Amino acid sequence: MTRLSKRYIALLCAAVIALSMSGCQNMQGPAAGPAAEGTSDAQTSMEAQVGETDQEAAPFTSPDEAENDEGLSPGEGIVGVDAATWVDSDVQQFVKLVDPPRLEDDFHLYVNLDWMLHTELPAGYPSYDPITERSIEVDGQIAALLSNPEKETDPALIHDQELVQKYYQMWMDWDSRNQLGIEPLKERLAPLMEVQTLEELTDYLAKPETAISATELLQCDVSMDWNNADYYAVYVMPVDLIFGDSMYYGLMTEEDALAEPYYDKVIRHILVDLGYSDEEATDILKRCFAFEQDIAEYTMTTEEQSARDAIIKENNPRTLDELEAEAGDFPIREMLAAYGADTSKTYILTEPEWLSAMDVLYDEDYVENLRDYLICYTAQDYATLLDRATYDVYYEVINGISGAQGTKSDEKSASDAVNTFLPMQMGRLYADRYVTDETKSEVTALTNEIIDEYRVMLMEETFLSEETRKSAMNKLDNLQLRIAKPDKWEDDSTLDFKGGDEGGNLLSAQDQVGAYWVERMRSRVNQKVDRDIWTSRIQQVNAFYDPSQNSITICGGILGGSLYDASMTREELFANVGDTVAHEISHAFDTTGAQFDEKGNLRNWWTEEDQKAFAQRADKLAAYYDKIEPFQDVNCVGSQIEGEAIADLVAMKILLRIAAKEAGFDYDKFFRTFSETWKTITTIQTEYYTLSQDTHPLAYLRVNAVVQQFDEFYDTYGIKKGDGMYLAPDQRLVVW
């Protein structure tokens, strides 16, 4: 790094921004909470029961060393051996620095230049693109369901409507929230704040109410067993870190961390409200950071979690006795019992080094550090559910670190909260009002057409042996389709909580719903998986592939607006929902998905020779992206994004194969529409986060780096050597 210090990089990226990224979320393992996307059926860790996630952000700091534009400049965008230069056109400031390009030099910028120059970020958003545009439309539909509820007759819908209305009204009742202030959180944290000894900490962690309402020292989830996908297993995972990627803790000092605004403003504000002096709050933050820095050394970084062998490393089956032996003094049995997950036949320990480290850290001399991490993490989880002053501090910091301007309306934020807290209930109401059977049928037909072309492609693939080809075809034939909305909904009739007029509040609702999720998790231990049940929010504007179920989900929310319309031309349909569908199917055969079989078991179905040939193709793709430099002296990390990049590439190949069979297909319209689908403006801070932490390529690369691989693009626009979009034939990428 020549312009950016390590400290700056650490502070800039030390976060987990819960943005709605364009494209799929191809999760590599169990994720926490009822709103988790792209995951297996049971995502029930109570860590996600507190606070909102939506599009808001956890912390990273705006550069305090910046000269201008946060100290970042456009990179050279080196591509292949031809050294073509593409500006990172997702960043509006960068677009304004360059002359209008020729189509032949920068296709994505050429097609979208006027939009990029004249579009403004909506208030409170750090990014804007067609996905966000559609998300705002869906937000409006959800707001209508909340503000103008129709009289329902279906008992399940009546129940859903009662729940979402109670939560929405409590969220909007600022008078009551301000009157309650910090007290609901203080009640939850009081037992923890009194902990002084290791025995007292163990007693606290062993209580079921702790697993429901506060942060624990592990994450527990009941999900499909990677080794026997017909049954559930209990996954045991490390705690989350406030700064996100564990790598950055090695680059930060205590002074750096305490200067970071999320620590210094949001958590400090809550600690002072809880009754600590400013000096006491400083000591608590120091001890919290000390624990995070210590445990970060033994937890996987973002890059490690994105590696091809990540699943293999995380797949560590254990019995409870074996877990307890590895945990040593760390009371893992007691904590699993608090979750109701201490009777499982199978546990999957995702990071054994973390558990061994907890044995060492769980010590009488270290109690204050453990306790204060739990206080800080629980406090920040509840930041958006307390009084107005805390809420405003939170969003002031979020805007400052993400680059967003202005604030969203309370109605929008309340809708987001309902959508996060009661995702299935909101989804059932949304599906009933806005997702038609016709849309489900039409998109299913398109999906089957794309699957048919995948079948032909696999049959023609020359590097596959017949043994591997047969397994690949079997996986494709068993692909589970989840399109638009489910045919079967899970029974949640026992879920309830008190509304404001019944003496309830947001935090008590969290506890009551948390208890429901713990009970649901407990009920699935050792049980057979019901593959007909969806856990994804069908109202979200997203799509994803789940390797543990060998399923693709095309959510109802993404099937509308400019992204899908039944009246679209074939070219428009292919460039929008067709590309989405083809992308998700290809995840079954990317470097992660290809490790799972037709049922979702983690099993190698490749011959050694075929696997080596596939790895060589993926290596070439990763090396291609490694050369791209969006910011000066800051390159893409090919290994981090290779799964999504493979999916982008193969999706385009499939669509062009289908197009070649259609007389009069308008390639110009297709390529332009495809580019428009990925038009994006974003803040420098958010773009840098995406580059450093996200598993998806940057939006402009999801166009330029894809289309330049295909002859049809060169033929349509006469691209030749010397043009910025040209890539020599021997440098072009082919994975499938």
C-alpha positions in Angstrom: 0.0 0.0 0.0 1.5 3.3 -1.0 -1.3 5.7 -0.2 -3.2 4.0 2.5 -1.7 3.1 5.9 -2.4 -0.2 7.5 -4.2 1.7 10.3 -6.4 3.4 7.8 -7.2 0.2 6.0 -8.1 -1.4 9.3 -10.4 1.4 10.4 -12.0 1.7 7.0 -12.9 -1.9 6.7 -13.4 -2.8 10.3 -17.1 -3.5 9.9 -19.9 -5.7 8.7 -22.1 -3.5 6.6 -25.5 -5.2 6.2 -26.1 -3.7 2.8 -28.5 -5.3 0.3 -25.8 -6.1 -2.2 -26.9 -6.6 -5.8 -27.0 -10.3 -6.7 -27.1 -13.4 -4.7 -25.9 -14.2 -1.2 -24.2 -17.6 -1.6 -23.7 -18.4 2.1 -21.0 -20.9 2.9 -22.4 -22.2 6.1 -25.1 -21.7 8.7 -26.0 -18.1 9.4 -27.7 -16.6 12.4 -31.3 -15.7 12.9 -34.8 -16.0 11.4 -34.0 -13.4 8.8 -30.8 -15.1 7.5 -30.8 -15.5 3.7 -29.4 -18.1 1.4 -29.0 -20.5 4.2 -30.3 -23.8 5.4 -33.8 -24.4 6.8 -33.1 -23.7 10.5 -31.2 -20.4 11.0 -32.1 -19.8 14.6 -29.2 -18.4 16.6 -30.5 -15.8 19.0 -27.7 -13.4 18.2 -29.9 -12.2 15.3 -32.9 -11.7 17.5 -31.7 -8.3 18.8 -31.5 -5.1 16.7 -32.1 -4.4 13.1 -30.0 -5.6 10.2 -31.6 -4.3 7.0 -29.3 -2.1 5.0 -27.7 -0.4 7.9 -24.1 -0.7 8.9 -21.8 -1.7 11.7 -18.7 0.3 12.1 -15.9 1.5 10.0 -14.3 4.9 10.2 -14.1 7.6 7.5 -10.4 8.3 6.8 -9.0 10.8 9.2 -5.9 11.1 7.1 -7.7 11.9 3.9 -6.5 14.8 1.7 -9.6 14.7 -0.5 -12.3 12.2 -1.4 -11.3 10.2 1.6 -7.8 9.8 0.4 -8.7 7.3 -2.3 -8.1 7.7 -6.0 -9.2 5.7 -9.1 -6.9 2.9 -9.8 -5.5 1.8 -13.2 -8.0 -1.0 -13.7 -5.5 -3.3 -15.3 -7.1 -6.2 -17.1 -5.3 -9.1 -18.6 -2.2 -8.6 -20.6 -3.7 -5.8 -22.7 -3.7 -3.3 -19.9 -7.1 -1.9 -20.6 -8.1 0.9 -18.2 -11.5 1.1 -16.7 -12.4 3.6 -14.1 -14.4 2.3 -11.1 -17.6 3.8 -12.5 -19.6 2.8 -9.4 -18.2 5.8 -7.6 -19.8 9.0 -9.0 -16.8 11.2 -8.0 -14.5 9.0 -10.2 -16.9 9.2 -13.2 -16.7 13.0 -13.0 -12.9 12.9 -13.3 -12.8 11.1 -16.7 -13.8 12.0 -20.2 -16.8 10.3 -21.7 -15.6 6.9 -23.0 -16.0 5.1 -26.3 -18.3 2.1 -26.1 -15.3 0.0 -27.3 -13.2 1.1 -24.3 -15.6 1.0 -21.4 -18.9 -0.6 -22.2 -20.5 -0.3 -18.8 -19.7 3.4 -18.3 -20.6 4.2 -21.9 -24.1 2.7 -21.6 -24.8 4.2 -18.1 -22.9 7.5 -18.2 -25.8 9.9 -18.2 -27.5 8.0 -15.3 -24.3 7.8 -13.3 -23.7 11.6 -13.6 -27.2 12.8 -12.8 -28.6 10.3 -10.3 -28.5 11.2 -6.7 -28.3 8.8 -3.7 -31.7 8.7 -1.9 -31.5 10.0 1.7 -30.1 7.5 4.1 -28.7 5.2 1.4 -25.0 4.6 0.7 -25.7 3.0 -2.7 -28.3 3.1 -5.4 -28.9 0.7 -8.3 -31.9 -1.2 -9.9 -31.8 -3.6 -6.9 -32.2 -0.7 -4.5 -34.8 1.0 -6.7 -36.8 -2.2 -6.6 -36.2 -2.5 -2.9 -37.6 0.9 -2.4 -40.7 -0.1 -4.3 -41.1 -3.2 -2.2 -40.6 -1.0 0.9 -43.6 1.0 -0.3 -45.7 -2.1 -0.7 -44.8 -3.3 2.8 -45.5 0.2 4.2 -49.0 -0.1 2.6 -49.5 -3.4 4.3 -48.6 -1.9 7.6 -50.3 1.5 7.3 -53.5 0.4 5.5 -54.0 -3.2 6.5 -56.8 -5.1 4.7 -59.3 -7.2 6.6 -58.0 -10.7 6.3 -60.1 -13.9 6.5 -57.4 -16.6 6.4 -56.6 -17.5 10.1 -52.8 -17.6 9.4 -52.9 -14.2 7.7 -55.0 -12.7 10.5 -52.4 -13.9 13.0 -49.5 -12.5 10.9 -51.3 -9.2 10.6 -51.8 -8.9 14.3 -48.1 -9.5 15.0 -46.7 -7.1 12.4 -49.2 -4.4 13.5 -48.3 -4.7 17.1 -44.6 -4.5 16.4 -44.9 -1.7 13.9 -47.0 0.4 16.3 -44.6 -0.1 19.2 -41.7 0.9 17.0 -43.4 4.1 15.9 -44.5 5.0 19.5 -41.6 7.3 20.3 -43.3 8.7 23.4 -43.3 5.3 25.0 -39.8 4.5 23.8 -38.5 7.8 25.2 -40.3 7.3 28.5 -38.8 3.8 28.8 -35.3 5.0 27.7 -32.5 2.6 28.7 -34.5 0.7 31.4 -35.5 -2.3 29.3 -31.9 -2.9 28.3 -30.7 -2.3 31.8 -33.1 -5.0 33.1 -31.5 -7.5 30.6 -28.0 -6.5 31.4 -28.3 -6.2 35.1 -27.3 -9.8 35.9 -24.3 -9.5 33.6 -23.2 -6.1 34.9 -23.0 -7.7 38.4 -20.8 -10.6 37.3 -17.4 -10.6 39.1 -16.2 -14.2 39.2 -15.9 -17.0 36.7 -18.6 -19.0 38.5 -21.0 -16.1 38.3 -20.3 -15.8 34.5 -20.9 -19.5 34.0 -24.2 -19.3 35.9 -25.2 -16.3 33.7 -24.3 -18.1 30.4 -26.1 -21.3 31.4 -29.5 -19.5 31.8 -32.0 -20.0 28.9 -33.1 -16.4 29.2 -29.5 -15.3 28.4 -29.6 -17.3 25.1 -32.8 -15.6 24.2 -32.1 -12.0 25.1 -28.4 -11.3 25.1 -25.1 -12.1 23.4 -23.5 -15.4 24.3 -19.8 -16.5 24.0 -20.6 -18.8 21.2 -23.2 -19.0 18.4 -25.5 -22.0 18.1 -27.6 -23.0 15.1 -29.6 -26.0 14.1 -29.3 -26.6 10.4 -29.0 -29.3 7.8 -26.1 -31.6 8.5 -23.4 -31.1 5.9 -22.6 -34.8 6.2 -26.2 -36.2 6.2 -28.4 -33.6 4.6 -31.6 -35.4 5.4 -31.2 -34.6 9.1 -30.4 -31.5 11.2 -27.2 -31.0 13.1 -26.2 -28.5 15.7 -23.5 -26.0 14.5 -21.2 -24.4 17.1 -19.5 -21.3 15.9 -17.4 -18.4 17.2 -18.8 -15.1 18.5 -19.1 -12.2 16.1 -16.6 -9.3 16.4 -17.7 -5.7 16.5 -15.2 -4.8 13.8 -16.2 -7.7 11.5 -13.2 -9.2 9.8 -10.8 -10.7 12.4 -7.8 -9.7 10.2 -8.1 -6.1 11.2 -7.6 -6.7 14.9 -3.9 -7.4 14.2 -3.6 -4.0 12.5 -5.3 -1.9 15.2 -4.1 -0.7 18.5 -6.3 0.0 21.5 -6.0 3.7 20.7 -7.3 3.1 17.2 -10.3 1.1 18.4 -11.3 3.6 21.0 -11.2 6.4 18.4 -13.5 4.5 16.1 -16.9 6.2 16.2 -19.0 3.1 16.6 -17.1 2.3 19.8 -16.6 5.9 20.9 -20.1 7.2 20.1 -22.7 4.5 19.9 -21.5 2.0 22.5 -20.1 4.6 24.8 -23.4 6.5 24.6 -25.3 3.4 25.7 -22.8 2.6 28.5 -23.2 6.0 29.9 -26.9 5.7 29.8 -26.6 2.4 31.6 -25.1 4.4 34.5 -21.3 4.1 33.9 -19.1 7.2 34.1 -17.2 8.2 31.0 -14.1 6.8 32.6 -15.7 3.5 33.4 -17.1 3.3 29.9 -13.5 3.8 28.5 -12.3 0.9 30.7 -15.2 -1.4 29.5 -14.4 -0.6 25.9 -10.7 -1.3 26.4 -11.5 -4.7 27.9 -14.0 -5.5 25.2 -11.4 -4.7 22.5 -8.8 -6.7 24.4 -11.0 -9.8 24.3 -11.8 -9.3 20.6 -8.2 -8.8 19.7 -7.2 -11.9 21.6 -9.9 -14.2 20.1 -9.5 -12.7 16.6 -6.2 -14.4 16.3 -8.0 -17.8 16.4 -11.0 -17.0 14.2 -11.1 -17.2 10.4 -10.7 -14.0 8.3 -13.0 -13.0 5.5 -10.5 -14.2 3.0 -10.2 -17.6 4.8 -14.0 -17.9 4.9 -14.1 -17.3 1.1 -11.4 -19.8 0.3 -12.2 -22.9 -1.7 -11.3 -25.2 1.2 -13.3 -23.2 3.8 -16.1 -25.7 4.0 -13.8 -28.6 4.4 -12.0 -26.7 7.3 -15.3 -25.8 8.9 -16.7 -29.3 8.7 -15.6 -30.8 12.0 -18.3 -33.3 13.3 -18.2 -33.9 17.0 -20.2 -35.5 19.8 -21.1 -33.5 22.8 -18.5 -35.3 24.9 -15.8 -34.5 22.3 -16.8 -30.8 22.3 -16.7 -30.7 26.1 -13.2 -32.2 26.0 -11.9 -29.7 23.5 -13.6 -26.8 25.4 -11.8 -27.6 28.7 -12.9 -25.0 31.2 -15.2 -23.2 28.7 -18.7 -24.3 29.8 -19.9 -25.4 26.3 -22.3 -28.1 27.6 -24.1 -25.6 29.9 -24.4 -23.0 27.1 -25.8 -25.6 24.6 -28.3 -26.7 27.2 -29.4 -23.1 27.5 -30.2 -23.2 23.8 -32.0 -26.5 24.2 -29.4 -28.0 21.9 -27.6 -30.4 24.3 -29.2 -33.6 23.0 -28.0 -33.6 19.4 -26.4 -36.7 18.0 -24.2 -34.6 15.8 -22.4 -31.3 16.3 -20.4 -29.4 13.6 -17.6 -27.3 15.2 -16.8 -24.8 12.5 -13.5 -23.4 14.0 -11.7 -25.8 16.4 -8.9 -23.3 17.1 -11.5 -20.8 18.4 -12.8 -23.4 20.9 -9.3 -24.3 22.1 -8.6 -20.5 22.6 -11.8 -20.1 24.6 -10.5 -22.9 27.0 -7.5 -20.7 27.6 -9.3 -17.4 27.8 -12.1 -18.7 30.1 -10.1 -17.9 33.2 -10.7 -16.2 36.5 -8.2 -13.5 35.7 -9.9 -12.7 32.4 -13.5 -12.5 33.6 -13.8 -8.7 33.2 -12.8 -8.9 29.6 -15.3 -11.6 28.8 -18.1 -9.8 30.7 -17.4 -6.4 29.1 -17.4 -7.9 25.6 -20.8 -9.3 26.3 -22.0 -6.0 27.7 -20.8 -4.0 24.6 -22.0 -6.5 22.0 -25.5 -6.8 23.6 -25.7 -3.0 24.0 -24.9 -2.3 20.3 -27.4 -5.0 19.3 -30.2 -3.0 20.9 -29.1 0.4 19.7 -32.0 1.0 17.3 -34.7 -0.2 19.7 -34.2 2.2 22.5 -35.0 5.9 22.8 -34.7 8.6 20.2 -31.4 10.0 21.4 -29.7 6.6 21.1 -31.3 6.0 17.7 -30.2 9.3 16.4 -26.6 8.8 17.6 -26.6 5.4 15.9 -27.6 6.7 12.5 -25.4 9.8 12.7 -22.5 7.4 13.1 -23.8 5.0 10.4 -24.1 7.9 7.9 -20.7 9.2 8.7 -19.0 5.8 8.2 -21.0 4.7 5.1 -21.0 8.0 3.3 -24.8 8.2 3.2 -26.5 11.5 3.5 -29.8 12.4 5.2 -32.1 10.0 7.1 -34.8 7.6 6.2 -38.3 8.3 7.4 -39.5 6.7 10.6 -42.1 4.8 8.5 -39.4 3.3 6.3 -37.2 2.4 9.3 -40.2 0.9 11.2 -41.1 -1.2 8.1 -37.5 -2.4 7.9 -37.6 -3.4 11.5 -40.8 -5.4 11.1 -39.4 -7.0 8.0 -36.3 -8.0 9.9 -38.0 -9.1 13.1 -41.0 -10.9 11.6 -39.7 -11.9 8.2 -42.0 -14.9 7.6 -45.1 -13.2 8.9 -44.5 -10.1 6.7 -43.6 -12.4 3.8 -46.8 -14.3 3.9 -48.8 -11.1 3.9 -46.7 -9.8 1.0 -47.1 -12.9 -1.0 -50.8 -12.9 -0.6 -51.1 -9.3 -1.8 -48.3 -8.9 -4.4 -47.0 -12.2 -5.7 -49.2 -13.9 -8.3 -49.4 -17.5 -9.4 -48.9 -16.3 -12.9 -45.5 -14.8 -12.0 -44.5 -18.0 -10.3 -45.5 -20.1 -13.3 -43.8 -17.8 -15.9 -40.5 -17.6 -14.0 -40.6 -21.3 -13.3 -40.9 -22.0 -17.0 -38.0 -19.7 -17.8 -35.9 -21.5 -15.1 -36.6 -24.9 -16.6 -35.6 -23.6 -20.0 -32.3 -22.5 -18.5 -31.8 -25.8 -16.7 -32.3 -27.6 -20.0 -29.4 -25.5 -21.5 -27.2 -26.3 -18.5 -27.9 -30.0 -19.2 -26.7 -29.6 -22.8 -23.7 -27.7 -21.7 -22.7 -30.4 -19.2 -23.1 -33.1 -21.8 -20.8 -31.2 -24.2 -18.2 -30.3 -21.6 -14.9 -31.8 -22.8 -12.8 -31.7 -19.6 -15.3 -33.9 -17.7 -14.9 -37.6 -17.5 -18.1 -39.6 -17.8 -18.1 -40.5 -14.1 -18.0 -36.8 -13.1 -20.4 -35.8 -15.8 -23.0 -38.3 -14.6 -22.7 -36.9 -11.0 -23.0 -33.3 -12.3 -26.1 -34.2 -14.3 -27.6 -36.0 -11.3 -27.1 -32.8 -9.2 -28.7 -30.7 -11.9 -31.7 -33.1 -12.2 -32.2 -32.9 -8.4 -32.0 -29.1 -8.2 -34.8 -27.8 -5.9 -36.6 -24.8 -7.3 -38.0 -22.1 -5.0 -39.6 -19.6 -7.2 -41.5 -16.4 -6.1 -43.4 -17.9 -3.1 -43.6 -21.2 -1.3 -46.4 -23.7 -1.7 -46.2 -24.6 2.0 -45.7 -22.3 4.9 -44.5 -23.3 8.3 -47.0 -23.2 11.1 -46.2 -20.3 13.5 -49.5 -20.1 15.2 -47.9 -20.4 18.7 -45.8 -17.3 18.1 -47.0 -14.2 20.0 -45.9 -11.2 22.1 -47.6 -8.4 23.9 -48.3 -5.1 22.1 -47.9 -1.7 23.6 -51.5 -1.5 24.9 -50.9 -4.8 26.6 -47.8 -3.6 28.5 -45.3 -4.8 26.0 -42.3 -3.0 24.4 -39.8 -3.7 21.6 -37.3 -5.4 23.9 -39.9 -7.7 25.6 -41.2 -8.6 22.1 -37.6 -9.5 21.2 -37.5 -11.9 24.2 -40.9 -13.5 23.4 -40.0 -14.1 19.8 -36.6 -15.2 20.8 -38.1 -17.8 23.1 -40.2 -19.0 20.1 -37.1 -19.5 18.0 -35.2 -21.3 20.7 -38.1 -23.7 21.0 -38.3 -24.2 17.3 -34.5 -24.9 17.3 -34.9 -27.3 20.1 -37.8 -29.1 18.2 -35.5 -29.7 15.2 -32.6 -31.4 17.0 -32.1 -34.9 15.6 -35.2 -34.5 13.4 -35.5 -35.1 9.6 -35.4 -32.0 7.4 -38.7 -30.9 5.8 -37.4 -29.6 2.4 -40.7 -28.0 1.5 -40.3 -25.3 4.2 -38.6 -22.0 3.2 -36.9 -19.8 5.7 -36.0 -17.1 3.2 -37.9 -13.8 3.2 -39.8 -14.0 -0.1 -40.3 -10.2 0.0 -36.6 -9.5 -0.3 -35.2 -8.3 -3.5 -32.7 -11.1 -3.9 -31.9 -14.6 -5.1 -29.5 -17.3 -3.9 -28.3 -20.8 -4.1 -28.1 -23.0 -1.0 -25.5 -25.8 -1.4 -26.8 -27.7 1.7 -30.2 -28.1 0.0 -29.1 -28.0 -3.6 -31.8 -25.4 -4.2 -32.1 -22.0 -5.8 -34.5 -19.3 -4.5 -35.8 -16.5 -6.6 -37.6 -14.3 -4.1 -40.9 -12.8 -4.9 -39.5 -9.3 -4.1 -37.1 -9.4 -7.1 -39.8 -10.2 -9.5 -41.1 -6.7 -10.3 -40.3 -3.2 -11.2 -37.5 -2.9 -13.9 -36.2 -6.3 -12.9 -39.1 -8.3 -14.1 -42.2 -7.8 -16.1 -44.2 -10.3 -18.1 -44.3 -7.9 -21.0 -40.5 -7.8 -21.4 -38.9 -8.8 -24.6 -36.8 -11.9 -24.6 -33.6 -9.8 -24.6 -34.8 -7.8 -21.6 -36.0 -10.9 -19.8 -32.7 -12.7 -20.3 -30.7 -9.6 -19.2 -32.7 -9.3 -16.0 -34.4 -12.3 -14.3 -32.8 -14.7 -16.8 -29.3 -13.7 -15.7 -30.4 -14.0 -12.1 -31.7 -17.5 -12.5 -28.7 -18.7 -14.6 -26.3 -17.1 -12.0 -27.9 -19.0 -9.1 -27.9 -22.3 -10.9 -24.3 -21.9 -11.7 -23.5 -21.7 -8.0 -24.2 -25.5 -7.9 -21.0 -25.8 -9.9 -18.8 -23.1 -8.6 -15.8 -23.8 -6.4 -17.9 -24.0 -3.3 -21.2 -25.5 -4.6 -19.3 -28.2 -6.5 -18.2 -29.7 -3.2 -21.8 -30.7 -2.4 -23.8 -33.5 -4.0 -27.4 -33.7 -5.3 -28.9 -33.9 -1.8 -26.7 -31.2 -0.2 -24.1 -33.5 1.4 -20.5 -32.3 1.6 -19.1 -35.0 -0.6 -16.5 -35.1 -3.4 -18.1 -36.4 -6.6 -15.2 -35.5 -8.8 -12.4 -37.6 -10.2 -9.0 -36.4 -9.2 -8.1 -35.4 -12.8 -11.4 -33.5 -13.4 -11.0 -31.7 -10.1 -7.5 -30.6 -11.1 -8.7 -29.3 -14.5 -11.5 -27.4 -12.9 -9.2 -25.8 -10.3 -6.8 -24.7 -13.1 -9.7 -22.9 -14.8 -10.8 -21.3 -11.5 -7.1 -20.3 -10.8 -7.0 -18.4 -14.2 -10.2 -16.6 -13.3 -8.9 -15.6 -9.9 -5.6 -14.4 -11.4 -7.5 -12.3 -13.9 -9.4 -10.4 -11.2 -6.2 -10.0 -9.1 -4.9 -7.7 -11.8 -7.8 -5.3 -11.6 -7.1 -2.2 -9.6 -10.3 -0.2 -8.7 -8.5 2.1 -6.3 -4.9 3.3 -6.7 -2.6 0.5 -5.4 -5.6 -1.5 -4.1 -6.5 -4.6 -6.2 -9.3 -7.0 -6.3 -8.8 -10.3 -4.4 -9.6 -13.0 -7.0 -9.8 -15.8 -4.5 -12.4 -13.9 -2.4 -14.8 -13.3 -5.3 -14.1 -16.3 -7.5 -17.4 -18.1 -6.7 -19.6 -15.2 -7.6 -17.4 -14.4 -10.6 -17.7 -17.9 -11.9 -21.5 -17.6 -11.5 -21.5 -14.4 -13.5 -19.4 -15.9 -16.3 -21.3 -19.1 -16.6 -24.7 -17.4 -16.5 -23.7 -15.2 -19.5 -22.5 -18.3 -21.3 -25.8 -20.1 -20.8 -27.9 -17.1 -21.9 -25.8 -16.6 -25.1 -26.2 -20.3 -25.9 -29.9 -20.0 -25.7 -29.9 -16.8 -27.7 -27.9 -18.4 -30.5 -30.9 -20.7 -31.1 -33.3 -17.8 -31.5 -33.8 -16.2 -34.9 -33.4 -12.4 -34.8 -32.1 -12.2 -31.3 -31.1 -8.5 -30.7 -27.7 -8.8 -29.0 -27.2 -5.0 -28.8 -30.4 -4.7 -26.8 -29.5 -7.7 -24.6 -26.0 -6.4 -23.8 -27.2 -2.8 -23.1 -30.0 -4.0 -20.9 -27.6 -6.3 -19.0 -25.3 -3.3 -18.4 -28.2 -1.1 -17.2 -29.2 -3.8 -14.8 -25.8 -3.4 -13.0 -25.6 0.5 -13.1 -24.6 1.7 -9.7 -23.6 4.8 -7.7 -22.1 4.3 -4.3 -20.0 6.2 -1.8 -16.3 5.7 -1.7 -16.5 4.2 1.7 -19.1 1.6 0.8 -17.3 0.7 -2.5 -14.1 0.1 -0.6 -15.9 -2.1 1.9 -17.4 -4.1 -1.0 -14.0 -4.5 -2.6 -12.3 -5.5 0.7 -15.0 -7.7 2.3 -17.7 -8.7 -0.1 -17.6 -12.0 -2.1 -19.2 -10.3 -5.1 -17.2 -8.4 -7.8 -17.8 -4.7 -8.0 -20.8 -3.8 -10.1 -18.9 -2.3 -13.1 -16.8 -5.5 -13.2 -20.0 -7.7 -13.3 -20.5 -6.1 -16.8 -17.1 -5.3 -18.3 -15.2 -8.3 -17.0 -18.0 -10.6 -18.1 -18.9 -9.4 -21.6 -15.3 -9.2 -22.8 -15.0 -13.0 -22.5 -17.5 -13.7 -25.3 -17.3 -13.6 -29.1 -20.9 -12.4 -29.3 -19.9 -9.1 -27.6 -16.9 -8.6 -30.0 -19.1 -9.4 -33.0 -21.9 -7.1 -32.0 -19.7 -4.0 -31.4 -16.6 -4.7 -33.6 -14.3 -4.8 -30.6 -10.7 -5.1 -31.8 -7.2 -5.2 -30.4 -6.2 -1.8 -28.9 -9.8 -1.2 -27.6 -10.3 -1.0 -23.8 -12.8 -3.8 -24.0 -10.5 -6.2 -25.9 -9.0 -9.2 -24.3 -6.8 -11.6 -26.3 -8.5 -14.9 -27.0 -5.9 -16.9 -25.1 -6.5 -14.7 -22.1 -10.3 -15.1 -22.0 -11.9 -17.1 -19.2 -13.7 -20.4 -19.5 -14.7 -22.3 -16.4 -17.6 -24.2 -17.7 
